[in-house]
């Protein structure tokens, strides 16, 4: 009868060893499955981050385009206004210069038409 308990202990040990091997296999499969899931999740996260970065870059590019276009339009308006003002001022200055020349020529014509006063030479009337 002593042999029987030894056989039971031996059978239990063999069963435990087999269970241990199966448990290790299951643990390894579970670990591999978890690693695959983590890898897939990391890949999905990286792909999502790339798509988000691409969308953000597109938005930034669009925003930059709008800002640049707005700034260009503003500068164009300002330059146009300044050119208009400068043109108006130049035209006014030319008009004043033309009027001054006309007035000076009219005075000279009047001075030439007026006979010199006694003791005055014509050159003195012109301021020369």
C-alpha positions as CSV (number, residue, x, y, z in Angstrom):
1,X,0.0,0.0,0.0
2,X,2.9,2.2,0.3
3,X,3.3,2.1,-3.4
4,X,-0.1,3.4,-4.2
5,X,0.5,6.8,-2.4
6,X,3.7,7.2,-4.2
7,X,2.0,6.6,-7.5
8,X,-0.6,9.2,-6.6
9,X,2.1,11.7,-5.6
10,X,4.0,10.9,-8.8
11,X,0.9,11.2,-10.9
12,X,0.0,14.4,-9.2
13,X,3.5,15.8,-9.9
14,X,3.3,14.7,-13.5
15,X,-0.1,16.4,-13.8
16,X,1.2,19.5,-12.2
17,X,4.1,19.6,-14.5
18,X,1.8,19.2,-17.5
19,X,-0.5,21.9,-16.1
20,X,2.5,24.1,-15.5
21,X,3.6,23.6,-19.2
22,X,0.0,24.4,-20.4
23,X,-0.1,27.4,-18.1
24,X,3.2,28.7,-19.4
25,X,2.0,28.2,-23.0
26,X,-1.2,30.0,-22.2
27,X,0.7,32.7,-20.5
28,X,3.0,33.0,-23.5
29,X,0.0,33.2,-25.9
30,X,-1.7,35.8,-23.7
31,X,1.6,37.8,-23.5
32,X,1.9,37.6,-27.3
33,X,-1.7,38.6,-27.8
34,X,-1.2,41.6,-25.4
35,X,2.0,42.6,-27.2
36,X,0.2,42.4,-30.5
37,X,-2.7,44.5,-29.2
38,X,-0.3,47.0,-27.7
39,X,1.6,47.1,-31.0
40,X,-1.6,47.6,-33.0
41,X,-2.7,50.3,-30.6
42,X,0.6,52.1,-30.9
43,X,0.4,51.9,-34.7
44,X,-3.1,53.3,-34.6
45,X,-2.0,56.0,-32.3
46,X,0.9,56.9,-34.5
47,X,-1.3,57.0,-37.6
48,X,-3.8,59.1,-35.8
49,X,-1.1,61.5,-34.7
50,X,0.2,61.7,-38.2
51,X,-3.2,62.5,-39.6
52,X,-3.8,65.1,-36.9
53,X,-0.4,66.7,-37.7
54,X,-1.2,66.8,-41.4
55,X,-4.6,68.4,-40.7
56,X,-3.0,71.0,-38.4
57,X,-0.4,71.8,-41.0
58,X,-3.1,72.3,-43.6
59,X,-5.0,74.6,-41.3
60,X,-1.8,76.5,-40.5
61,X,-1.0,76.8,-44.2
62,X,-4.6,78.1,-44.9
63,X,-4.4,80.5,-42.0
64,X,-1.0,81.8,-43.2
65,X,-2.4,82.2,-46.7
66,X,-5.3,84.2,-45.4
67,X,-3.1,86.3,-43.2
68,X,-0.6,87.0,-46.0
69,X,-3.5,87.8,-48.4
70,X,-5.0,90.1,-45.9
71,X,-1.7,91.8,-45.2
72,X,-1.0,92.2,-48.9
73,X,-4.4,93.8,-49.5
74,X,-3.9,96.1,-46.5
75,X,-0.5,97.2,-47.9
76,X,-1.9,97.6,-51.4
77,X,-4.6,99.9,-50.0
78,X,-2.1,101.9,-48.0
79,X,0.3,102.2,-50.9
80,X,-2.5,103.2,-53.2
81,X,-3.7,105.8,-50.7
82,X,-0.2,107.2,-50.3
83,X,0.3,107.2,-54.1
84,X,-3.0,109.1,-54.5
85,X,-2.0,111.6,-51.9
86,X,1.5,112.0,-53.3
87,X,0.0,112.5,-56.8
88,X,-2.4,115.1,-55.5
89,X,0.3,116.9,-53.7
90,X,2.6,116.9,-56.8
91,X,-0.3,118.1,-59.0
92,X,-1.0,120.9,-56.5
93,X,2.7,121.9,-56.4
94,X,2.9,121.9,-60.2
95,X,-0.2,124.0,-60.3
96,X,1.3,126.5,-57.8
97,X,4.5,126.6,-59.7
98,X,2.7,127.2,-63.0
99,X,0.6,129.9,-61.4
100,X,3.7,131.5,-60.0
101,X,5.4,131.4,-63.4
102,X,2.3,132.8,-65.1
103,X,2.1,135.6,-62.5
104,X,5.8,136.4,-62.9
105,X,5.5,136.5,-66.7
106,X,2.4,138.7,-66.4
107,X,4.2,141.1,-64.1
108,X,7.1,141.3,-66.6
109,X,4.7,141.9,-69.5
110,X,3.0,144.7,-67.4
111,X,6.4,146.1,-66.5
112,X,7.5,146.1,-70.1
113,X,4.3,147.8,-71.2
114,X,4.7,150.5,-68.6
115,X,7.2,153.2,-69.6
116,X,10.1,153.6,-67.2
117,X,9.9,156.3,-64.6
118,X,12.3,159.1,-64.6
119,X,15.7,157.9,-63.7
120,X,14.7,154.2,-63.5
121,X,16.1,151.5,-65.8
122,X,13.9,148.6,-67.0
123,X,16.2,146.1,-65.3
124,X,15.5,147.6,-61.9
125,X,11.8,146.9,-62.1
126,X,12.5,143.2,-62.7
127,X,14.4,143.0,-59.5
128,X,17.7,142.5,-61.3
